[in-house]
Amino acid sequence: MAGLECSTRVEASPQRVFDVITDLPGAAERISAIKSLEVLTDGEFGVGTRFRETRVMFGKEATEEMEVIAMVPGERYTTEAESCGCRYESVMSVVPDGDGARLTMSFDGTPLTFFGKIMSAVMWPMLKGAMRKAVGADLADIKKAAEASAG
């Protein structure tokens, strides 16, 4: 499955943007597609943090359990999930951009089963545009939250 990447410029410091994207308990309040988010581990956000997220995807509620598998504090983190015969990785990264920040999300999937290989080959070309739109909406919601609290 070929991945996708979307980004947006945010009028807030990179650290402020990183703080917003790692505030899991507040995610459902900031990101309109997220209906609920339950943190499954104790402690600070970092490698090993697990959470269950329910969101509306393609008009239906979908729940996935994700785990942070890599992180560079203040810069980026990677989550992983397995569903429908595929392993999915998402990377959220923040870099300085003038007096603000550039927020980027990349998403990729690897089929793990025969069913997953067939589904990714058949469905990904049709779903890629909708996924790009959904990721773009998430980034717009994060941008709004980070800019509102930057002042």
C-alpha positions as CSV (number, residue, x, y, z in Angstrom):
1,M,0.0,0.0,0.0
2,A,1.4,3.4,-1.0
3,G,1.3,5.9,1.9
4,L,0.2,9.5,2.0
5,E,1.5,12.7,3.6
6,C,-0.3,15.9,4.5
7,S,1.0,19.1,6.1
8,T,0.0,22.5,7.2
9,R,1.7,25.6,8.5
10,V,0.7,26.6,12.1
11,E,1.1,30.1,13.6
12,A,2.3,28.7,16.9
13,S,5.7,27.6,18.2
14,P,6.8,24.0,17.3
15,Q,6.8,23.1,21.1
16,R,3.2,24.4,21.4
17,V,2.1,22.3,18.4
18,F,3.9,19.2,19.8
19,D,2.2,19.8,23.2
20,V,-1.2,19.8,21.4
21,I,-0.6,16.6,19.4
22,T,0.6,14.7,22.4
23,D,-2.3,15.8,24.7
24,L,-4.3,12.6,24.2
25,P,-6.9,13.3,26.9
26,G,-7.9,16.5,25.0
27,A,-7.8,15.0,21.5
28,A,-11.6,14.3,21.3
29,E,-12.3,17.9,22.2
30,R,-10.0,19.3,19.5
31,I,-10.4,16.9,16.6
32,S,-13.9,16.8,15.3
33,A,-13.6,13.2,13.8
34,I,-12.6,11.7,17.1
35,K,-15.6,10.6,19.1
36,S,-13.7,9.3,22.1
37,L,-10.1,8.5,23.1
38,E,-9.1,6.3,26.0
39,V,-5.5,6.3,27.2
40,L,-4.7,2.7,28.2
41,T,-1.3,3.2,29.9
42,D,-0.2,5.3,32.8
43,G,2.5,8.0,32.8
44,E,3.8,10.6,30.4
45,F,3.2,10.4,26.7
46,G,6.1,8.5,25.1
47,V,7.2,5.2,23.6
48,G,4.9,2.5,24.9
49,T,1.9,4.8,25.4
50,R,-1.2,2.9,24.2
51,F,-4.7,4.3,23.5
52,R,-8.0,3.4,22.0
53,E,-9.5,5.9,19.6
54,T,-13.0,5.9,18.2
55,R,-13.6,8.1,15.2
56,V,-16.0,8.5,12.3
57,M,-14.4,7.1,9.1
58,F,-16.4,6.9,5.9
59,G,-19.6,7.6,7.7
60,K,-19.2,4.9,10.3
61,E,-17.6,4.7,13.8
62,A,-14.4,2.8,13.9
63,T,-12.3,2.0,17.0
64,E,-8.6,1.2,16.8
65,E,-6.0,0.5,19.5
66,M,-2.7,2.3,18.8
67,E,0.7,2.3,20.4
68,V,3.5,4.9,20.3
69,I,6.5,3.0,18.9
70,A,9.0,5.8,18.4
71,M,9.4,9.4,19.6
72,V,11.8,12.3,19.4
73,P,10.5,14.7,22.1
74,G,9.3,18.0,20.7
75,E,9.7,16.8,17.1
76,R,7.8,13.7,16.1
77,Y,6.2,10.4,17.2
78,T,5.1,7.3,15.4
79,T,2.1,5.2,16.2
80,E,1.3,1.7,15.1
81,A,-2.0,-0.3,14.8
82,E,-3.1,-3.6,13.3
83,S,-6.5,-3.9,11.7
84,C,-8.1,-5.8,8.8
85,G,-5.0,-7.7,8.0
86,C,-2.7,-4.7,7.8
87,R,-0.2,-2.9,10.1
88,Y,-0.6,0.8,9.9
89,E,2.0,3.4,10.9
90,S,1.3,7.1,11.4
91,V,4.0,9.7,12.0
92,M,3.2,13.2,13.4
93,S,6.1,15.6,13.0
94,V,6.6,19.3,13.8
95,V,9.4,21.4,12.5
96,P,10.1,25.1,12.8
97,D,8.8,27.2,9.9
98,G,9.7,30.9,10.2
99,D,8.0,32.1,13.3
100,G,5.6,29.2,13.4
101,A,5.7,25.5,12.7
102,R,5.0,23.0,9.9
103,L,2.9,20.1,11.1
104,T,3.0,16.9,9.0
105,M,1.2,13.6,9.2
106,S,2.3,10.6,7.2
107,F,0.4,7.4,7.0
108,D,1.4,4.0,5.6
109,G,0.1,0.4,5.7
110,T,1.7,-3.0,5.3
111,P,-0.6,-5.9,4.4
112,L,0.1,-8.9,6.8
113,T,-2.4,-11.4,5.5
114,F,-3.7,-12.6,2.1
115,F,-6.9,-10.8,2.8
116,G,-5.0,-7.6,3.7
117,K,-3.0,-7.8,0.4
118,I,-6.1,-8.1,-1.7
119,M,-8.0,-5.4,0.2
120,S,-5.0,-2.9,0.0
121,A,-4.6,-3.6,-3.7
122,V,-8.3,-3.1,-4.5
123,M,-9.4,-0.6,-1.9
124,W,-6.4,1.8,-1.4
125,P,-6.6,3.5,-4.8
126,M,-10.3,4.3,-4.0
127,L,-9.7,5.3,-0.4
128,K,-6.6,7.4,-0.7
129,G,-8.4,10.6,-1.6
130,A,-10.9,10.2,1.3
131,M,-8.0,9.5,3.7
132,R,-6.1,12.6,2.5
133,K,-9.3,14.6,3.1
134,A,-9.7,13.1,6.6
135,V,-6.0,13.7,7.6
136,G,-6.3,17.3,6.2
137,A,-9.4,17.9,8.5
138,D,-7.5,16.5,11.5
139,L,-4.5,18.8,10.8
140,A,-6.9,21.8,10.4
141,D,-8.5,21.0,13.8
142,I,-5.0,20.7,15.4
143,K,-3.9,24.0,13.8
144,K,-7.0,25.8,15.1
145,A,-6.3,24.5,18.7
146,A,-2.6,25.3,18.7
147,E,-3.2,28.8,17.3
148,A,-6.0,29.5,19.7
149,S,-3.8,28.7,22.7
150,A,-0.6,30.3,21.3
151,G,-1.6,33.8,22.1
